[in-house]
Each structure stands twice: as C-alpha cells, then as structure tokens.
C-alpha cells in the first residue's frame, strides 16, 4: 500500500471516466502525487456530472467504465506506485424511478422491503400513510385535465403502469385489482402475496389485453376515474411548490430528488457499504471520504462501525491503514469530536485558515463602511445570517421544521411534560416557533446528542443557542424553549422508559439533522450570496470576518495537526467551492486596496446608473467577481475570449441571485430580472457602447495579476509544506480562477500541463511569464518531490513557528519542520499587495523589507541552508536571515540544510 502523501481530487463523469483518469496517472505520478481521490463511483443517474445522485450503491457506475474500467485504473495506479481514495455517499440516494429501492417503496408503500431504508414519516398529518412525491409543476387536477397522467401497458405490452409525462410510475396491488375489476377480468388471489406475478401472467393473454385496453381507455378519458386510480397508490402526486409544507421524507438539504437514508439501521449500512468494503478488501481502495457526515442520525456510531468494518477488511495486511476522512464544516473554535475514529476532515478548515492569513482587517473595515452605506444598514454578517436562517426555516425547510415539531410534541406527551405553567397543553405553533428561534441561533452545524452521550461540547453549543434565542426571540415562548432544552438534554439521571427512549432519539435526530441542513442552506447557500463586503471570505467553511489574530491562529492550527492529525486533508479548492483558490487570492489582494476598488465601483455605477436592475449591491458583487475571475491572458478586445467569459459570468450571476433569494428564486425565477442581469453582463463585456468601461475594467483586473499570483504562490507553498496531506483539486496546479459549480467542474487540459512539467524551468522566465500558470505548477512539483523524498518529515515532523523582527515583521509568516536530522524552513510574505516588485513580477519588492529579519532555524554542519527553488545558499547567522535576502529573487523561501541537499529530489538541475 502506498503511503498517503498528497492527493488529487478528480470529478468523474461519462466524459472523464476511469479510462480518462488512467490516462493521466503517469502525469500525476510525475508531479509527485501518491493518490487520486475519486468522486463517487457507484451507479448514479444517467448523465450525472458529480455522482452524488446514486441509484444503486452496490454497482460500479457503467457510465464510468464499470468494474473492468475501475480495475484497469487501479492497475495503472499500482504500476506507478499510487493508490486511490473513494468518496462515498451514506446519507442519501436519488429519489428516482431508476432506483430499485425507491421503486419498491412506490409500489408497496410502508410494507415494501425497502420502505425502512428511507427516512419517511408515513404518519405525517395529511399523508394518509402515503409518500408525498413533489413531481408536478401544476396542481394535480390541472395535470389530470391536460392528460399528463394516464394509464398504459408497457414493457412489451405485458406491464401496467401509470405514466406521468414520459415517466412510468409503479402502481400498487390494490390499484391493479381495481383496474382488473373495471376490465371485467377475474384476478385470482395470489399465493404468497405474488399478485404482481399473477398480473403479468394475465396480461399476456390476448383477450385480457383487449379488455384491459378498453378499460384503460375509459379510465384515461374520465378524470374522476383516473383520480380514483391514483388514490389507490402508496404515493400522492403533489406540486413541488407545495412540498415545503407537505413533504414527508427527509431530503439532502432541500433537494427533493435526493432522499435521506436511515443509516443507523444495520441492513441499510450493509447494503450501502458492500461495494466500498469489497474494494478495500481486494486492495483497490486505500481510503474513504464520507460525504456529509452531519446528515446522519448518529455520526459517531456510524464512524465507529465503519472503522471496525474497514479494519476487518484490511486485516490481512497489518501494516495497512485505510484512511477515513469526513466532510465536516468546522466553525471557528470547533473541534472534531474526540471519539470519532477518523484521520481528519476533507480540509475546508484549511481553506479558511489560508483565507484568514491573507485577510487584511484594515482594508476590510473600509469595505464594510462602504457596503453599509450602499445597503443602508450595518454590514453585520451575524444579522444577515440570522435573517437567512429564519427565512429558510419558514420556506424551503418548513416541512422539516414541522416534522421536528411533531417529534418534540410526541416526546413531551411521552414524558408527561406537554403543558405550560398554567397547565394548558402547548399548541403546535408554540412549539414550532420555539424550535424555529433556537435552530436559527445554532452556532455550529449541529450537536451530537443522537450518539447517546451528551458531552460538555454539546452542552456548550446548546447553551449558546438557547441563550441567543432568549436575547433575540419573543419572550412569550421562553417557557417552551426551556422545556425543549430540558428534553434535548434529557439524561440518564432520569432513566427513560423504552417508549420514552424511542421518542427521545427521534427528537434528537430530527433536531440535529435539521440543524445541519439549515446551516448549509441558510449560511453557505443564502447569506453568503447576500453579504458582499469581500467575497473571498464567503467560502464553504469560512466566515466573512475572522476574529482570531494572524499569523498566530494559522500557527496554532498547524501545530495541532502536527501533534494529533498528521493525515488531515488540506484543501484549497474543491468541487463545492464558491470561488477558486486563485479567484480568492485575487480578492484578498483587492481587499488590501479598498480605495482602488471603490473608485472602480463608482465608475461602473455611473456607467450603469440609469438601469433599474440589477441593484447596486448586486453590481458591487458582480464587479468583485469580474475583477477576480478575469482571465490573466484576456484582452478587452478579444471577442471570443470575452464571449466565453461573459457566458461564465452570466451563469454565475444567475445562480448567485437565485441562491440569494432576494430578487429571483430557484422555485420562482423572475425572468425579467434575470434577463436584465444577462443583458448587463453582455453589454459590459461585449457591447460596443461600453468599450471604454470594458477597457477600464480590463486594466483594473490586470492590476491584480501580480498581487493575486503572489498570494496564490504563498497559498500553494503553505498548502504543500504545512502539517497534513495536501489535496490538489483537478487542474489547480495552474491558476484556478473558477467560480461556483458547474464552472469549477470544467474539463482540464492535462496535455498542456504534462508538457510544461517536462520542461526544464528557467526560474527567471517563470517569473516573467507567470500568467501562463507554469510557475505555480513548478512550485508545486518541487514541493511534492520534497515530500516524496522525505515522507517522514512531512508525516511526523514537528511544527515550530519562527518569529520575525523589524519594520515589517507582520508581513512575514515563517515556520520550521523537523524530524531527527531532517530540517525544513519555510518563509512566505503576506499582505504585500501594495508593496510589489517594480518589475511587475509576483514578488514583494526586495527593498520593502528594510531591516526585517527572520530568526535562523537549526544547525547545519555545512553552516548553510539551500533554497529548493533557486538553489541559492543562505548562511546560518546568529541574528537570523534578512527577509530581503530570502525573497530577493523568488516569491517564497523553502530551505533545507545544504548537507542534506543531495538526498532531496526537489532541487533544480
């Protein structure tokens, strides 16, 4: 098994399948990566671009090449001494007719074999024991009148189904009996409940077919009869606009087409994990990435069970450690639960740490003032977040809130604690309002009470949420909130009965799973699209204004990883990011130059001031996005280039505005508003009447090139030298100026990347031509080669912050790694966008550093350290190294002892 050193995340789809991935393995190996990190490979919906809409978890997706394609990819990896990590989806499956489990539920209802696999509330009010299917865009009566829902024979004429437009829905036994009665055909009672087999047998008889066709024709012509047939199904066809109130199955966030699984059940766990465990056992897979761990009812129990099963599958090799990484968003100060047997998260937290390190609080304060003036209220993200949470709870997650309310009312009844101080039963609306107010104040994704152990951390989280609710919510519901808190924290000191335990668990599961979905939808997918002060801070896992001081916070997180979490993944870009790593790096540079941005914004506002739409705050966010995502090689007069860029920006702006939910929505698009946004982008980037504005915009964007590139190189250096396992998102070894999906999932030109990797670099030329991205690739290559040569240092080495002194000490971040005689020194500049090299190279001006120096690290017998990029020698001196010397001819400094240089594969030449 290959030791985990560095990964590359690949988004598989039918256009980039196992064979395509295998073709790039030689390049990945040459770059120095140890593992590929695959998006889900189980059978997904046909044409899936991401793999998270799984329809059969036990089958390798044929669109990707199936078992044979996967085996060929694994063989290619092993031939290059590489391995694979697999992304798995335990939280949900696609609620799709191609999903046999879901079909079974539709055909058999609550009595179906797989009904217990899905998290369905069959006894929800008005459900009548049926599953609500939000598949209509109009009321059911209108769909019936328009003959969009009809009966028909299919599958060679021997099957019977209910057709909704182009889809054939399963039908129930009761409805088939009803249909045969209308056709005058006696359907004998089926032995052993095999009525469907009896139906298939009788339909094959030609006289029966004629009778059935006549009956079907009559039923389809009578909306009353077709409605009667529908009433006999185990599902109710509803309008998707109404599903926020009526839906009775748990979703992935608020996505109707992804149905939540009950992973706490043994049979569900076994069925979903059969494929990945088999691949671990046969040596194809070396690690698992668990998607959306916070969506599960019992994350801790799940992970302990998974760890046990994974270890059983790999026990033939006692030296083998199969890694487990969880997709978990950590809030500021939040830690992974101590009892989770994992190797770390997938690295959103590292994205936050880098973003915080490059964040200029002085520039941000100026932007806050301007943004506050623009929107007419304080630039307070906490209030923006609270407003978004309240909105989402009242709209797209209303059904989930109603479900949570029912669970707590049932628990209160079981505990005989369902009355207020005056003895009056608490109304559903009162409980719902109290839950709404507490959930809106949750400071993290969720607590973990469902794991049956109430930790001090859980208590702190809930205490904080309830305290906030007392401050912000109406005082009338105070006693109800106190009751909810008492029920949530019901402990073993008051031993519950078995019946009470069932209601207690259901209440905790519902509260915590709703809390997780709410945080994702309200913060990341709503508030982040409304709060526009500086968009580099609006990233998954991040916060608009970091509170912790830097670089102290960065050092503290790195030190903890070195001590406790050496295999923690470090991400700088993902398939879920809002903006690519170099888009954010350019925005961070913009944040250091607030006055320049405000001047550009005023100019743009005047040019488009006569337009009623979009609104000025949308224009603000659009301008930041244009400046940050403007391709480094794009000229204002490049017709083809600006057309391509305009298409990307329009797609981003439409998604951004729909996610913000202020002027248009996914559920109710405002065509006029969205058309006005499209027209503005087209005019700005392509319109003849706006050529002057476009030229100004182009110049403003290119003024960020060197500063953004320097930030990007700083991030790459830290990414591949800090404690943890760096994860390279596909293609980001070149500049990554992507936007939110699907823009961040575009095809990668690996051929060009492979060609530049083969070239012997001239480092002065790389600096001069930095816009082509080769400089970033070669920096990553050097550091990956160093990790390959010295894996122990990076996996087990200590982390020591190195202090700086002098006039600009706050502009330097330095640290050392050490293991035995191995030593590594890293120094990078920060917040230097206003202090760049006069030659417009992505470097700080050597003259800027003045007397700034960095404490020398370590003792080397040769008395010198050598830079792994330039091979320049730096003598060890008692007073340290001058920053101006370290950053004289290369943007960053990574030094190793000269006496060990011949052992490293990283030095050029």
N, C-alpha and C positions, 0 to 999 in steps of 0.2 A: 504493500500500500504506500502510495506517495505521501510524503509529509506535507501537510497543508501550509503553504507559504503565501500564496496570492491567487485570487480567483478572477475570472472574467464572467460577468453575467451575460447570458445570451437569451434573447427573446425568440423562441422558436415559433414558427408558423409554417403553413404549406409552401410559402415562398422562401423560407430559410429553415429547412428541415434537418434531420440528422445527417444526411449526406453533405449538405452545405456546411454544417458545423464541422464535420470530419475533415472537409477540405481545408479548413483554416487551422486545424490543430498544429501543423508544422510552424505556422506563424506564431501562434500562441506560445508554443514551446520555445521558439527562438527568442521571443520577447522576454521569457523568463517566468511565465505563469506556471503554477502547479496544478490548478484545477479549473475546469469550466463549471459554471454554476447555471443550471438549466431551469428555465421556466417550466411550469407543469407539463408533463408528457402523457398523462392519462387521456383517454379518449374524450375530446371536447366537442362542442357543437361544430358542425362542418363550417370551415372557413374562419374559425376562431383566430383572432390575431394575438391572443395573450395566453390562452389555455386555462383560465380560471373558471370557465363555464363548462365544467366536466359533466359528461353524461354517463360515463361508465368508468369508475375509478380502478377497475381491475384489468383494463386493457390498455396497452401502449397505443397511442393515437396512430391509426393507419395513415392519416394525412402527413405525419412527420416521418413515416417510414416504417412504422410498426416495430415489432420485436427484432426483426432482422436488421433494420436500419439502426436501431439502438445498439445492437450487438456489434455492428461494424464500427460505429462511433467509439464504443468502449475499447475495441481492439486497437483503433488508431490512437486513442489516448494512452493506452498502456504501452504501445510501441514507442511513444515519446515520453515515457515516464511521467504521465499526467493522470489525474483522476477526475471524478465528477461529483458534484453536489446537486441534489434534486430538490426543487420547490414542490411541496405537496399542499393540498387544499382540504383540510379536515373539517372546515366549518360549514361548507355548503356544497350542493350540486345544482346543476342547471334545472330549473323547473320547465322542462322541455319535453315534447312528445317523443323525442328520440331517446329519452331517458327511461329505461325499462322500469326502474323503481318508481318513478313518478307516474308512469302509465298504470302501474299496478294500483297505485293509490286512487287514480281517477276511475279505474274500472271497478274496484272493490271497496273503496272508501275506508272507513276505520277498521274494517275486518280484513283488509288487504295484508299480504305478507310483509310489505314494506311500509305500511302506514306508521308504524312505530319508529321507523328510521328518521322521519322528518319531524320537525318541531311544529306540530299542528295543534291548534286549540279547537277540537271538534265541538266542544260545548259552549263556544262563544255565543253571546247573545245574537239572535237572528241568524246564526249559522245553520241551525236545524240539523246539526250533525253532518254538515256538508263542508266541502273545501271551497273557499272563495277564489275564483280564477279571474284576475283582472285583465282579461284579454280583449275587451271591447272598447272601441273608441266612441261609441254612441250608446244610449240606453238599449237594453235588451229588446224591448218592444219594437224599437226602430230597426234594429238588426233583423228581427223576425219578419217585419213588414217588407224589408228590402230583400228577402230570400237569401240572406247571407248565412243562414244556419239551416241546413237541410239534412235529411237522412239519405243514405245511399249505400248500395252494395259496392264492395271494393275487393282488393286482393284477388283478382281473377274472378270476381263475382261471388265468391263464397264467404266473404267477410261482410259484416254490417257495422256501420259507423255513423257518427254524427259529424258532418262537415261544417266547419266554421271557416268560411272563405276557402283557402287552399289546404287547410289542415284537417286531418281526420282524427277526431277525438274518440277515445274509448267510451263504451257505453256499459251500463250496469246490467246485471242479470234481470232485475225487475223490469227494466225498460224493454229488454228483449222479449220477456214473457208477454208484456203488454202489446208489443208490436205483432207477435205471432197470433195473439188473440184477435187483433184487428184484421189480420190477414186470413183468419179462419183456419189456422193451422194448429193442430194439437201438438204441443211440445211436451213430451213425457218428462216426468221428474227425473233429474239426473242423479245417478248413483254417485255417492261420494262428493256431491257438490260440483260435478263437472258439467254444469249446464252449458258453458261456452262450447264444449266439445259437441254436445247434442245440437246446438245451434249450427255449428259448422257442418255437421252431418246432414241436417235437414235442408240447409240452404243449397247443398249440392244437387238436390232433387229438382228437376226442371219444372214440374207442376208447382212445386213450392216457390220456386223463383218467380214464376208468373204471378202467383198470389201475393207474394211479398212486394213485387214491383208495383202492383196495383194499390196495395195498402200504403206503400211509401209515397206514391204519387198523391194520394188523397190526403195523407198527413201533411206533406210539404205544402199543399195548397191551402191548408187551414191553420192559421197562426195559433188558434186555440189548441188544436191537437199537437202541434209541434211543441207548444209551451207545456202541454201535459207530459209529453215525452221527456222534455228537459227536466221537469220536476221530479222525475224518477231517477235522475242521475245522482252520483255521490259528490257532485260539484255544482256550484252556481256560477254561471257566466255573468260577470259583472263588468262595469265600466272602470277602466283603470284610474280615471279621475276620482272615483269614489273609494278607491282602495285604502286611502289613508285612514278611513274610518271603519271599513268593513273587513279588511284583510285579516285572516285568522291563521296564517303561518308566518313563522319568523323568517326574515329575509337577510341577505347580506346587505347591511346598512338599509337603504331604502330601494333596493333594486328588486323589482317584482320577479324577474326571471331567474333569480338565484335563491333557492330555498334552503333554509338552515337545517343542519343535521343534528341529531341527538347523539353527539359523540361520547357522552357519558355511558351509553349502552354498549355492552360487550359485543353484540353482534354487529353493531354499526362500526365500531372500532376495527374489528377483524376484517370486515368487508372492505373498508376504505384503505386499510394499510396492507392488504395482502400483496399488492404489486410492489410498493417500495421496500417492504421487508424481504420479499423474494429477491429483488435486485441487490439488496445489501448482502444477503446470504450468498449469492453467486459471485460477489465481488465486483458487480457493475457500478455500484454507487458507494461513495465514501462518506456521505453526509446528507442531512436533510435540513431544509429550510421550511419551517412551519408557518404557513400563511395565516395572518390574522388570529393569533393565539388568543387575543382578548375577546373573540367572538364565542369561545367555548364556554360551556356552563362551569366546568371545573378544570381550568388550565393546569393547575398544579398536579392534580390526579392524572390528567391526561399525559403530561410530560413524564411523570414517574413511570407510568405504564409503558409509554413509548421507549423510554431509556432501557427499561428491563427487556422489552422485546428486541430492540436493536442489539443489545449486548448478547442476547441469546443467539441471534442470527450471525453474529461475528465472533462467537466464542472459539471457533476453530483456530483463529489467529490471536493469540494472547497479546501480541504487540499492537494489534489494530485498535484504533479509537475512531469510531464513527461519530462524526460531529453532529450536534443538534443546535441550530440557530433559530431563534424566534423573531418573527416580525412583530416588534413591540415598540410602540412610541412611548418614550420616557419623558415626562415633564421635568422641568428644572428641579433638581434635588431628588428626583425619584430614582430608586434603585430596583434592580430585578429582585424578585422575592428570593430569599436565601435558600429555600428548599426546591427551587427549580433545577433539575439536573441537566443544565444546558451549558453550551460553550459561550453564549453571549447572544446579543441581538444581531440583526442584519445591518446595523450601522447608521440608522437615521440620526442617532445621537451624535455620531462623529460629524455628520454634515452640520449639525447645529453648532458643535464646538468650533469648527473651522469658520463658520459664518460669524460667530461671536468674536473670534480672534481678529477678523478683518473689519469688524464693525467700528465705525468712528462715532462715538456718542455725541461729539460736539456738532458734527455735520448733521447727525440725525435730529438733534434738538432744533436746528434751524429748519429742517424739512418739516418737523412736527408743527412748528409755528405757522408755516405757510399752509400746510394741509388743514390745520384747524381753521384758519381764515377762509380757506376755499370752501369747506363743508359747513361752516357756520356753527361749529361746536368743538369741544375739546378733542384732541387727537388721542383719545383714550381707548386702547385696544381692549381693555378689560370690559368696558361698557359695550363695545362692538361685539365682543364675544358673547356676552350675556344676552344681548338683543337677538343675536343669531340663534343661540340655544333656545330661547323662548319661542322664536318663530318656527324652528324646525320641529320642536315638540308639539306645536299646535297644528302643524301641517303634515309634512311627509312622514313623521313618526308618530302621528296621532293614534294609529291603531295599536302600535306597540305600547304607548302610554296607557291606553285603555286596558290592554291586557295586563300590564303591570298593576294597574289599579285593582282589577279583579283579583289578582293573586294576593294582594295585601288585605283586601276585604275578606277573602276566604280565610287567610291566616288569622285575622283579628277575630273572626267568628269561632275558629277552632280554639283560640286562646281565651275565648270569652272576654275579649277586650275590644269590642266594636262599638262602644258607646262613649260619648263625651262626658265631661264632668257633671253635667246635669242629667245624665242617664239617657240622653237621646241618641238613637242609632246614627252613626256618621253616614251621611249621604255619599254616594259615589263621587259626585262632583267635588265634595270637600276633600276626599282622599286624593282624587286626581290632581286637584290644584296644589295640594301639599307636596305630592311627589314631583309635580312639574317644577315647583320652586326649588326643591332640593337638587334634583337632577341638573337643573340649569346652573347650579353653583359647583358642580364637581370639579375639583382642581386637577384631576388626572383622568386617564381613560376610564379606570374602574378600580374598585376594590376586589378582594378575592375571598369573600365570605363563603362562596359556594364550595370552596375547598375544605370546609368544615373546621377550619382553625382561624380564629379571629386574632390577628396579630396586632402588635402595637401600631404598625404602619397603617393597617386598615382602620383602626380606631382614629388615628390622626387625620386620615383622609376624610372620613365621615364626619368627625367633629368639625373639621374646617368647612365642609359643605353645609352642614346644618347651621353653623354659626353665620355663615354668609347669608343663608336663607332668612335667618332671624333678622338680619340687618336690612335686607333688600325686599323681602316679601311682605305681604299684608299680615298684620299681627293677628287677625281673626283666626288664621289657620295654625297658630302656634301650638295648641294642644294636639292637633292632628299630626303635626310634624314630630312632636315629641313622642307620640305613640309609634309612628313609623320608625323612628330611630331606635326605640326600645325593641321593636320587633326585628329590625335588621340585626341588632346586636344581641339577640336572644342567645343566652349562653347555657353551657352545661350545668351551671349552678342551679338553673331551673329546668331540670331534666324534662324535655318534651316527650309526650307520648308518641308512639309510631305514627298515628294520624296527624298529630301536630308537626312532626318532623317532615312529613311529606309536603305540607303546606309551607313550612319554613323554607325548605330547599327551593320550592317553586318560586317563592317570593324573591329570594336572593338571586336565583338565576335570572329572573325576569328583570330585576333592577340593574344588575351588573351588565347584562348583555345589552340592555337599552342604553345604559351609561356609555358603553363603548361605542355603539353606533352613533349616539348623539355627538360625542366628541369629534368623531371623524366628519360627520356631515355638517355640523354647525361651525366648527373651528376651521378645519382644513378646506372644506368644500363650500363654505359660505363666507365666514368672517374674513378669511384670507383674500377673498375676491372683493371685499368691500373696503378694507383698510389698505390704503395705498401709499403710506408715507414713504417707505423704501421697500420695494418688492423683493429684494434679496433676503429679507427677513421672513417673508411669508412662505415658508417651506415646510414640507412634512417633517414633523419632529422639532420644528424651531418655534421661536416666539419673536414678535416684532422688535422688542427692545430687551436685550439680555441684561439681567440685573447684576450678574457676577462680574467682578473686575477681571481684566485680562492683562497679561497672559496667565495670571495666577490660576484662573479657572481651567484653562486648557492644560496646564501642567498637572493640576490635581487629578483631572480625569485620566490623563495618560499614565500617571503614577499608579492609580488604582488598577487600570487594565494590566499594567506590567506585573503587579503583585497577584491579582486574582483572576484575570480574564485574558490570558495571552492569545486565545483563539477567537476573541471577539472580532466580528467582521467590521471593517471600516469602509463605509460607503461615502462617495462624493457625488454620485449620480445614480439614479435608479429608474426603473420603468414607471414609477409613480411620481417622480419629482415634478414640481410645478415649473421649474426653470433649470436648465442645465448648469453644470458646475462652473462653466466659464461665463454663462449669462449672469450668474450670481456674482462671479468675481468682478465683472464689469460694473454691475450695480453697486457693489461695495465701493469701487473706485468712484462712481458717481456720488455716493454718499459722502465722500471726502471733499466734494466740490459742489456744495449745495447752491452757491450763488450762480454758478455756471448753469446748473440745471434750471433754476428758477428763471433765469434770463431766457433760456431756450423755451421754457413753458410759456412765458409771457408772449414771446414772439409767435409761437404756434397758436396760442389762444386768440391773438389779434387776427391772425390769418383766417381762423375758422370761427371767429366770434359771431358772425351773422347766422350761423347754423343753430337751429334749436336743439338738435341732437347730434351726437351723444352729449351727455352732460360734461361739465368742466372737470369733475373728478374722474370721469372715465377717460377724458383726454389726458389727464395727468398720468394715469397708469399706462395708457397707450404710449405716451412719449417715453416713459421709462423702459417699456418693453422694446420699442423701436431702437432706442439707443443701445440697449444691452444685447439685443439679438441681431443687430445689423451685421451681416457677414463681413469679415475683415477684408475680403477682396472685392466687395461690391461698390461700384461707382454709381453715382446718381443718374448717369445717362445710359446705364446698362439695361436695355429694355427687357431682355429675357431674365436677367437676374432680379430686377425689381418686380417683374410679374410673379416669379416664383416666391419671392419674399412676401409680396402682398397676399398671396394665397395662404401662406403660413400664418401671417398676422391676422387675417380675417377669421381663419379657423380658431386661432387662439382667442380673439376678441369675442367671438360668438359664444364659445364655451365659458369664458370668463364672465360675461354678462349674464348668462343663464345660471351659472353657479352662484353669482351674487344675489340673484332673485329679487332685484330691485325694480328693473325696467322690463325684463323679459324672463321667462322661465322655461325649463325643460318641459314642464307639463302644460304650459300655456304660452308658447312663443308669440312675441309681438313682432309680426312680420314687418311692420312699418319701421319700428325702432331698429331691428336688426338690419334692415335694408339701408337705413341711414348710416349705421356703423360701417357696413360694407362699402358704401359709396365714399365715405370719408377716407377710408384706407386706400381705395382705388385712386381717388383724387390726389391724395398726399404722395403716394408712391409712383403714380403713373400719369396723372392728369397734366396736360400741357399748361394749364393755368396756374399750376402750383410748382413749376420748375424751380423758382427761386427759393421757395420754402424747402423743397426737397434737397436742394444743394446745401442749404444751411443745416438741415438735418443730417445729411451725409457727413459734413465736416464735423459736426458735434459728435457724431457716433465715432468717427475715426480718431477724435481726440482722446477717446477712451481706450484705444487699441493697446498702446504700450502699458498703460496702467493696469488694464484688465489682464493682459498677458502676464505681467509681473505677479499679480495676485494669483493667477492660475498656476504659475510655476511654483509659487510658495505653497499653495494647497497641495499640489502634486508631490512636492518634496516631503511635506509633513505626512501625507497620505501613505507614502511608501517607506517611511522611517519610524513613525510613531509605533508604540506597542499596539498589537492587534494584527489582524490579517487583512491586508488591503483588498478590496473588491473593485475591480475595474469594470465599469459598465460598458457595454459593447460600443466600440468606436471612440471612446472618450480619451484614447491616447493621443488623438488630435484635439483641437479646440472643440468644445461642446457648447454650442450656443443654441441648444434646443429649447423648446417650450414644453408645455404640458402635453400629455398624450392626446392624439396619436403622434404628435411631432417628435417626441422623444423615442419613438419606436421605428423611425425610418431606417431603410436599408443602409448598411455600412459598406463603404468601398474598401474592402480588405486588400484588394490587389495593390492599390496605391500605397497603403500602409506597409505591406510586405516589401514593396520596392524601396521605400525610404529607409526601412530598417536595415536593409542590406548595404546601404551606402555608408562609407567611412565618413564620419561627420567632421566638418571644419567648424569648430565652435564659434568662430567669429562670423562665419556665413550663416550659421543657425540663428544667431542673434540678429543679424541684418535682415534675414528673410523670415522672421518669426511668425509672420502672418499665415504662412502655409501650414503651421502646426507641427512640423517635423521636430522643432526644438522641444516641444512637450513630450513627444514620443521618445526621443533620445534620452531625455532626463529620466523618464520612467524606466526605459530599458537599462540605464546604468544602475538605477537603484534596485531593480529586480535582479540584475546579475549579482549585485552585492548580497541581496537576500538569499540567492541561490548558493553563493559561495560560503556564506556564514549563517546558515539557518538557525543555529543555536542562539546566536546573539539576538536575533530578532524575536525568537520564540520565548527565550528565557532571560534575556538580558535585563539588567536594572535600568531604571529611567531616572535621570538626575537633571533637574532644571539648572541651567548655568546662568548666573546673573550677568547683567551688563551695567556699565557705568559710563558717565559722561553726558554730554549735552543732549543726545538723542537716544538715550538708553531705552525709552519707551517704544522706540521703533524697531526693536530687535527682539526676536524670540530664539532662544538657544537651549539646547539640551544635549545630554550625552547618554549613550547606551553602553553597558559594559557587561561582559561575561568572561570570567577568567582573564586571560591576557588580551582578549578581543576588546577593542575600543572603537567607538564611533562618536563623532562630534557633528552636530547639525546646528546651523545658524541661518535664519531667514529674516528678511526685513518685513515690517508690517506698517500699514498706514503711510505709505510713501508715494501716493499718487500725485502729490503736489511737489515732490522732490525727485523727479525723474532725471535720468541721464540726458544731457542736452542733445545727444545724437538721436534721440527718439527710440533708442533701444529699450527693451523691457527690463530696465535696471534702475536702481536708485543711483543718483549722482554720487560718485565716489567722494566728491568734495563736500557733500551734505553731512557726512558723518563726523567731521571735525575731530574732537577728542574722544568720540565714543569708542569704547573698547569692551571686549568680552573676555571673561575670565578664561584662561587657558585650562584645558582639561587633560588630565592624565600625564603619565610619564612614559616616554618612548626612549629606548636605548639609543636610537639614532638622533634623538633631540628634535625631530621634526615630524609634522603630520603632512599628509598629501591630500589635495583636493581630488575627489574621484571624477570630477567633470573635466578639469583643466590640467590635472597632474602638477599643479603648482605647489611648491613646497612652502610650508609655514612653520617656522622655527618656534619651538615652545619657549615662551618667555615668562618670567615670574609675574610680570604685570598684566599678562594676557595678550590677546590678539586685537589689533586695530580693526574696527568694523570696515573702515575704508580699504584695508588690505584684503579682508575676506571677500568683500563684494566688489573688488576692483574690476574684474574682467568677466564675471559671471553673476547672474542674479542672486544665487543662493550659494551656501557653502556646506558641503558634506565632506568631512575629513576623516581619514583613517591613519593610523601610525605608519610612517614610512617603512618601518621594519617588517610590516605585515602586507605591504602593497603587492608583493609578488604572489601572495596567497589569494588575492582578490581577482575576480573576473570582471570587475567593474571599471578598471582604469582604461582609458582610451589608448589606442595604439596596438 
